[in-house]
Amino acid sequence: MKILVAGLFIVSMASCSVSGPLFITDNPDGGKVGESSYRVIFGFILDGGDASIKSAAENGSITKVSTVDTKVEAGLFVTRYITVVTGE
């Protein structure tokens, strides 16, 4: 029984994080970074988040977007999708 509980605990704590480029422009990198995200729990979007490029740029006070990256942080039950925008 202890092995089963320990195994379930380890599986529930296991997670994965993947990131990658999505979009690159010729605009210079101004050093500002903005993020936007939403969470999916059991396949349902529950927190009403917004992972759009526009909201990420607004969160970082960015007017000229230089790069857009995406990240996915996946757990057993919860997955978080993040959009990261850099620019000036």
Contacts in CASP RR format, 6 or more apart in sequence:
PFRMAT RR
TARGET T0000
AUTHOR 0000-0000-0000
METHOD contacts of the structure
MODEL  1
MKILVAGLFIVSMASCSVSGPLFITDNPDGGKVGESSYRVIFGFILDGGD
ASIKSAAENGSITKVSTVDTKVEAGLFVTRYITVVTGE
11 76 0 8 1.000
12 76 0 8 1.000
12 77 0 8 1.000
13 76 0 8 1.000
14 75 0 8 1.000
14 76 0 8 1.000
15 73 0 8 1.000
15 74 0 8 1.000
15 75 0 8 1.000
15 76 0 8 1.000
16 72 0 8 1.000
16 73 0 8 1.000
16 74 0 8 1.000
16 75 0 8 1.000
17 71 0 8 1.000
17 72 0 8 1.000
17 73 0 8 1.000
17 74 0 8 1.000
18 71 0 8 1.000
18 72 0 8 1.000
18 74 0 8 1.000
19 69 0 8 1.000
19 70 0 8 1.000
19 71 0 8 1.000
19 72 0 8 1.000
20 69 0 8 1.000
20 70 0 8 1.000
20 71 0 8 1.000
21 67 0 8 1.000
21 68 0 8 1.000
21 69 0 8 1.000
22 68 0 8 1.000
22 69 0 8 1.000
22 70 0 8 1.000
22 83 0 8 1.000
23 53 0 8 1.000
23 65 0 8 1.000
23 67 0 8 1.000
23 68 0 8 1.000
24 66 0 8 1.000
24 67 0 8 1.000
24 68 0 8 1.000
25 65 0 8 1.000
25 66 0 8 1.000
25 67 0 8 1.000
27 64 0 8 1.000
27 65 0 8 1.000
27 66 0 8 1.000
27 87 0 8 1.000
27 88 0 8 1.000
28 64 0 8 1.000
28 66 0 8 1.000
28 87 0 8 1.000
28 88 0 8 1.000
29 66 0 8 1.000
29 67 0 8 1.000
29 86 0 8 1.000
29 87 0 8 1.000
29 88 0 8 1.000
30 66 0 8 1.000
30 86 0 8 1.000
30 87 0 8 1.000
30 88 0 8 1.000
31 86 0 8 1.000
31 87 0 8 1.000
31 88 0 8 1.000
32 60 0 8 1.000
32 61 0 8 1.000
32 62 0 8 1.000
32 86 0 8 1.000
32 87 0 8 1.000
32 88 0 8 1.000
33 60 0 8 1.000
33 84 0 8 1.000
33 85 0 8 1.000
33 86 0 8 1.000
33 87 0 8 1.000
34 56 0 8 1.000
34 57 0 8 1.000
34 59 0 8 1.000
34 60 0 8 1.000
34 62 0 8 1.000
34 84 0 8 1.000
34 85 0 8 1.000
34 86 0 8 1.000
35 56 0 8 1.000
35 59 0 8 1.000
35 60 0 8 1.000
35 82 0 8 1.000
35 83 0 8 1.000
35 84 0 8 1.000
35 85 0 8 1.000
36 49 0 8 1.000
36 50 0 8 1.000
36 51 0 8 1.000
36 52 0 8 1.000
36 55 0 8 1.000
36 56 0 8 1.000
36 59 0 8 1.000
36 82 0 8 1.000
36 83 0 8 1.000
37 49 0 8 1.000
37 51 0 8 1.000
37 80 0 8 1.000
37 81 0 8 1.000
37 82 0 8 1.000
37 83 0 8 1.000
38 45 0 8 1.000
38 47 0 8 1.000
38 48 0 8 1.000
38 49 0 8 1.000
38 50 0 8 1.000
38 51 0 8 1.000
38 80 0 8 1.000
38 81 0 8 1.000
39 45 0 8 1.000
39 46 0 8 1.000
39 47 0 8 1.000
39 49 0 8 1.000
39 78 0 8 1.000
39 79 0 8 1.000
39 80 0 8 1.000
39 81 0 8 1.000
40 46 0 8 1.000
40 78 0 8 1.000
40 79 0 8 1.000
40 80 0 8 1.000
40 81 0 8 1.000
41 77 0 8 1.000
41 78 0 8 1.000
42 77 0 8 1.000
43 79 0 8 1.000
51 81 0 8 1.000
51 82 0 8 1.000
51 83 0 8 1.000
52 83 0 8 1.000
53 65 0 8 1.000
53 68 0 8 1.000
53 83 0 8 1.000
53 85 0 8 1.000
55 83 0 8 1.000
56 62 0 8 1.000
56 68 0 8 1.000
56 83 0 8 1.000
56 84 0 8 1.000
56 85 0 8 1.000
57 63 0 8 1.000
57 65 0 8 1.000
57 85 0 8 1.000
60 85 0 8 1.000
62 85 0 8 1.000
62 86 0 8 1.000
62 87 0 8 1.000
62 88 0 8 1.000
63 88 0 8 1.000
64 87 0 8 1.000
64 88 0 8 1.000
65 85 0 8 1.000
65 86 0 8 1.000
65 87 0 8 1.000
66 86 0 8 1.000
66 87 0 8 1.000
66 88 0 8 1.000
67 85 0 8 1.000
67 86 0 8 1.000
67 87 0 8 1.000
68 83 0 8 1.000
68 84 0 8 1.000
68 85 0 8 1.000
69 83 0 8 1.000
69 84 0 8 1.000
69 85 0 8 1.000
69 86 0 8 1.000
70 81 0 8 1.000
70 82 0 8 1.000
70 83 0 8 1.000
70 84 0 8 1.000
71 81 0 8 1.000
71 82 0 8 1.000
71 84 0 8 1.000
72 79 0 8 1.000
72 80 0 8 1.000
72 81 0 8 1.000
72 82 0 8 1.000
73 79 0 8 1.000
73 80 0 8 1.000
73 82 0 8 1.000
74 80 0 8 1.000
END
